[in-house]
Amino acid sequence: RSALTARLQRGGDEVVHLRRQVAALSPAATLARGYAVVQDAAGRLVTAPGDVAAGDPLRVRLSGGELAARVEPAAGAAGSAVAAGA
């Protein structure tokens, strides 16, 4: 009986550990750490400045909600900057 109880306890501890790992790796946890998911008007992920052009609308998903943004040319840079709006 005590061996079974100990085994069940270890199994429960492992479940708790795995739940914490899943929570830490979830997209929501990543956003909560300050990252964002940026998509173009078609819903494709934007992963590099070359994925968009000046004037393109963007959807920016953050931990606390979403922003609408538009790409603006960066002054003196090869990439683009983003102007966020409501």
Rosetta silent file (secondary structure, phi, psi, omega in degrees, C-alpha in Angstrom):
SEQUENCE: RSALTARLQRGGDEVVHLRRQVAALSPAATLARGYAVVQDAAGRLVTAPGDVAAGDPLRVRLSGGELAARVEPAAGAAGSAVAAGA
SCORE:     score description
SCORE:     0.000 S_00000001
   1 L     0.000  -43.881 -179.168    0.000    0.000    0.000 S_00000001
   2 H   -67.733  -33.874  177.933    2.776    2.466    0.876 S_00000001
   3 H   -65.735  -41.205  178.146    4.614    1.645   -2.383 S_00000001
   4 H   -65.458  -41.857  178.485    1.450    2.368   -4.372 S_00000001
   5 H   -62.332  -43.371  179.043    0.897    5.612   -2.477 S_00000001
   6 H   -63.946  -40.859  179.346    4.496    6.679   -3.144 S_00000001
   7 H   -65.398  -41.782  177.208    4.166    5.851   -6.834 S_00000001
   8 H   -63.364  -38.851  178.258    0.921    7.839   -7.103 S_00000001
   9 H   -63.486  -45.383  177.952    2.601   10.785   -5.369 S_00000001
  10 H   -61.318  -41.283  178.047    5.520   10.700   -7.845 S_00000001
  11 H   -63.210  -41.673  177.268    3.068   10.531  -10.733 S_00000001
  12 H   -63.764  -40.728  177.452    1.163   13.506   -9.367 S_00000001
  13 H   -62.627  -38.917  179.170    4.385   15.456   -8.953 S_00000001
  14 H   -66.627  -38.595  177.039    5.311   14.698  -12.547 S_00000001
  15 H   -61.855  -44.018  177.988    1.923   15.909  -13.782 S_00000001
  16 H   -60.422  -44.665  179.397    2.407   19.188  -11.896 S_00000001
  17 H   -61.029  -45.597 -179.635    5.878   19.571  -13.405 S_00000001
  18 H   -65.995  -37.360  176.822    4.612   18.901  -16.941 S_00000001
  19 H   -61.657  -41.123  178.792    1.742   21.374  -16.528 S_00000001
  20 H   -65.355  -38.909  178.051    4.239   24.065  -15.533 S_00000001
  21 H   -63.835  -45.035  179.754    6.397   23.285  -18.563 S_00000001
  22 H   -62.323  -43.336  179.369    3.410   23.511  -20.910 S_00000001
  23 H   -62.673  -40.606 -178.880    2.323   26.804  -19.347 S_00000001
  24 H   -68.039  -28.999 -178.015    5.832   28.269  -19.678 S_00000001
  25 H   -94.278   -1.024 -176.457    6.027   27.307  -23.357 S_00000001
  26 L   -70.237  152.117  176.137    2.559   28.493  -24.312 S_00000001
  27 H   -57.563  -36.179  179.357    2.137   31.377  -26.770 S_00000001
  28 H   -63.219  -39.242  178.212    0.291   33.350  -24.086 S_00000001
  29 H   -66.735  -37.033  177.654    3.287   33.097  -21.748 S_00000001
  30 H   -63.615  -44.770  177.914    5.572   34.293  -24.537 S_00000001
  31 H   -63.597  -37.661 -179.826    3.356   37.326  -25.143 S_00000001
  32 H   -64.610  -23.238  177.769    3.259   38.034  -21.397 S_00000001
  33 L   -83.121    2.302  175.363    7.072   38.295  -21.472 S_00000001
  34 L   107.143    2.615  177.885    6.788   41.239  -23.873 S_00000001
  35 L   -83.754  166.395  179.403    6.865   39.604  -27.281 S_00000001
  36 L  -136.619  156.107  172.361    4.326   40.279  -30.020 S_00000001
  37 E  -109.255  121.901 -177.499    2.872   38.430  -32.994 S_00000001
  38 E  -112.228  129.098  179.482    2.821   40.616  -36.105 S_00000001
  39 E  -126.564  150.099  174.706    0.663   39.730  -39.115 S_00000001
  40 E   -83.071 -176.213 -176.187    0.105   41.406  -42.453 S_00000001
  41 L   -62.253  -27.069  179.648   -3.337   42.192  -43.869 S_00000001
  42 L   -86.092   -2.867  179.903   -3.670   38.629  -45.223 S_00000001
  43 L    90.396    3.873  177.586   -2.901   37.134  -41.797 S_00000001
  44 L   -77.695  143.237  177.936    0.617   35.935  -42.706 S_00000001
  45 E   -66.292  139.020  174.628    3.267   36.232  -39.995 S_00000001
  46 L  -100.322  116.188 -177.535    5.748   39.055  -40.444 S_00000001
  47 L  -116.239   -7.681 -179.462    9.190   37.785  -39.459 S_00000001
  48 L  -152.450  152.889  179.208   11.466   40.253  -41.265 S_00000001
  49 H   -56.157  -31.808 -179.916   11.277   43.867  -42.490 S_00000001
  50 H   -70.217   -9.626  178.565   11.341   42.609  -46.098 S_00000001
  51 H   -74.413  -15.024 -177.094    8.021   40.836  -45.531 S_00000001
  52 L  -134.581  163.839  177.907    6.193   44.179  -45.690 S_00000001
  53 L  -122.433  162.086  178.392    6.385   47.452  -47.580 S_00000001
  54 L   -53.678  132.910  178.939    5.860   51.059  -46.536 S_00000001
  55 L    93.197  -13.848 -179.585    2.175   51.738  -45.997 S_00000001
  56 L   -64.986  136.636  174.664    1.185   48.101  -45.403 S_00000001
  57 E   -78.304  148.188  179.967   -1.338   47.602  -42.586 S_00000001
  58 E  -131.161  154.581  171.309   -0.349   45.265  -39.751 S_00000001
  59 E  -114.851  123.225 -177.793   -2.091   43.445  -36.912 S_00000001
  60 E  -115.821  114.745  179.176    0.006   43.321  -33.725 S_00000001
  61 E   -98.150  128.115  179.764   -1.099   40.873  -31.026 S_00000001
  62 E  -121.454  174.938  179.017    0.177   41.518  -27.509 S_00000001
  63 L   -59.530  -39.336 -175.422   -0.525   39.965  -24.142 S_00000001
  64 L   -94.384    6.705  179.984   -3.117   42.627  -23.338 S_00000001
  65 E   145.625 -153.044 -176.244   -4.861   42.808  -26.722 S_00000001
  66 E  -127.777  155.687  173.662   -4.276   43.920  -30.279 S_00000001
  67 E  -127.814  147.327  168.196   -3.044   47.003  -32.110 S_00000001
  68 E   -96.572  137.253 -178.708   -3.569   48.162  -35.655 S_00000001
  69 E  -140.912  164.919  177.299   -0.356   49.494  -37.176 S_00000001
  70 E  -135.930  139.356 -178.830    0.997   50.689  -40.487 S_00000001
  71 E   -74.734  131.476  174.101    4.544   50.299  -41.803 S_00000001
  72 E  -118.014  144.655  177.675    6.494   53.534  -42.197 S_00000001
  73 E   -62.980  137.556  176.979    9.855   53.808  -43.957 S_00000001
  74 L   -81.481  134.857 -179.984   12.721   53.992  -41.468 S_00000001
  75 L   -70.131  118.975  175.123   14.862   57.103  -41.845 S_00000001
  76 L    68.727   20.395 -179.820   18.333   56.116  -43.067 S_00000001
  77 L  -127.132  157.909 -179.745   17.811   52.378  -42.494 S_00000001
  78 L   -76.655  -25.525 -177.802   17.421   49.409  -44.784 S_00000001
  79 L   -90.619 -161.855  179.064   14.366   48.122  -42.863 S_00000001
  80 E  -125.527  159.177  174.341   11.039   49.659  -42.010 S_00000001
  81 E  -110.057  161.876 -179.128    9.543   51.081  -38.843 S_00000001
  82 E  -116.381  131.039  173.235    6.052   50.485  -37.537 S_00000001
  83 E  -103.160  116.142 -178.420    3.638   53.210  -36.483 S_00000001
  84 E   -85.623  147.852  176.701    1.070   51.794  -34.082 S_00000001
  85 E  -139.907  176.602 -179.424   -2.452   53.081  -33.919 S_00000001
  86 L   -86.953    0.000    0.000   -5.661   52.236  -32.150 S_00000001
